[in-house]
Amino acid sequence: MSWSVGPGRARPGAARWGLLAWLVVTALWSRFGPPGFVPLLVIAGLYLLGPLWTAVRYTVDGAGIERRTPFGAKRWPWGGLASFRIDRRLRSAWVVPRGRGAARFLPPVLLLWEPGAEDEAFVQALATRLATHLPGRSER
């Protein structure tokens, strides 16, 4: 199962509000905050907002999950993943890593999809594929 998401289109509201908030914080910090932190804010903004503004190709197959962007690809094998959650309203799924020390508040695998007429069929196919390999799951 493979699909692509264009930059900013899977969650346009989140992408726009996130960019606006980041610009406001960066502008206020550069004006009133201590000097030298603007490069850190730029890096933090790219890290936090980059996934919302970058074109992505996702592949969920028998080997695991792959996320490919113009900057490279990352693959997570099924053995390193523990559970998933799908949020139909936000058109996103979070896949949580297995093991100790994994950041539960910022999961490494965020799957997004664009709105479309086939949303329900896509979500069902994705949920089935993930549930086949991951025992823990939840949906909303």
C-alpha positions in Angstrom: 0.0 0.0 0.0 1.5 3.3 -1.1 0.3 6.9 -1.3 1.6 10.4 -1.6 0.8 13.6 0.3 1.6 17.0 -1.2 3.2 19.8 0.9 0.7 21.5 3.2 -2.3 19.7 1.8 -2.9 16.8 4.2 -3.5 19.1 7.1 -3.7 22.6 5.6 -5.2 24.3 8.7 -2.5 22.9 11.0 0.2 23.8 8.5 -1.0 27.4 8.2 -1.6 28.0 11.9 1.7 26.3 12.8 3.6 28.5 10.4 1.9 31.6 11.6 2.5 30.8 15.3 6.2 30.0 14.6 6.7 33.2 12.7 5.1 35.2 15.5 7.2 33.6 18.2 10.3 34.0 16.2 9.6 37.6 15.5 8.8 38.4 19.1 11.8 36.5 20.4 14.2 38.2 17.9 12.7 41.6 18.9 12.5 41.2 22.7 14.4 38.1 23.7 18.1 37.6 24.3 20.3 37.7 21.2 21.6 34.5 19.5 18.5 32.3 19.8 17.0 33.0 16.4 19.0 30.2 14.7 17.8 27.8 17.3 14.2 28.9 16.7 14.7 28.5 12.9 16.0 24.9 13.4 13.1 24.1 15.9 10.6 25.5 13.4 11.9 23.4 10.6 11.9 20.3 12.8 8.4 20.8 14.0 6.7 22.2 10.9 8.8 20.5 8.2 6.6 17.4 8.1 3.5 19.6 7.4 5.2 21.4 4.5 7.1 18.6 2.8 5.8 16.3 0.1 5.9 12.7 1.4 5.5 9.2 -0.1 4.4 6.6 2.4 4.7 2.8 1.8 3.2 0.2 4.2 4.2 -3.3 3.2 5.2 -6.6 4.6 8.6 -5.3 5.7 7.3 -2.3 7.6 6.6 1.4 7.1 8.6 3.7 4.9 8.4 7.5 4.7 10.2 9.1 1.7 10.7 12.8 1.3 12.9 14.8 -1.1 15.5 14.8 1.7 15.7 11.0 2.1 13.9 8.0 3.3 13.4 6.2 6.6 12.1 2.7 7.1 10.7 1.3 10.4 10.5 -2.6 10.4 7.4 -4.1 12.1 9.5 -5.6 14.9 10.4 -2.1 16.1 6.8 -0.9 16.3 4.3 -1.5 19.1 0.9 0.1 18.3 -1.0 2.6 16.3 -3.8 5.1 16.5 -5.9 6.4 13.6 -7.8 9.7 13.7 -10.2 9.9 10.8 -11.1 13.5 11.4 -7.5 14.7 11.3 -6.7 12.3 8.4 -3.6 10.9 10.3 -2.2 7.9 12.0 0.4 7.6 14.7 2.6 4.5 15.0 4.3 4.1 18.3 7.8 2.5 18.6 8.4 -0.6 20.7 10.7 -0.5 23.7 11.9 1.7 26.5 12.9 5.3 26.0 10.6 6.0 23.0 9.1 9.4 23.1 5.4 8.7 23.5 4.5 12.4 23.1 6.2 12.7 19.7 5.9 9.4 17.8 8.5 8.9 15.1 6.0 7.7 12.5 3.2 10.1 11.5 1.1 8.9 8.5 -1.0 11.6 6.8 -3.4 11.4 3.9 -5.2 13.9 1.7 -9.0 14.2 1.7 -10.8 12.4 -1.0 -13.9 10.6 -2.0 -12.3 7.2 -1.1 -11.4 8.3 2.5 -13.4 5.5 4.2 -12.0 2.8 2.0 -8.5 4.1 2.4 -8.8 4.2 6.2 -10.2 0.7 6.3 -7.3 -0.6 4.2 -4.7 1.2 6.3 -6.3 0.0 9.6 -6.4 -3.6 8.3 -2.7 -3.4 7.1 -1.5 -1.9 10.4 -3.6 -4.3 12.6 -2.2 -7.3 10.7 1.3 -6.4 12.0 0.7 -4.4 15.2 -1.4 -5.9 18.1 -2.1 -2.7 20.0 -4.4 -0.3 18.2 -7.0 2.3 18.6 -9.2 4.4 16.3 -11.3 7.4 16.6 
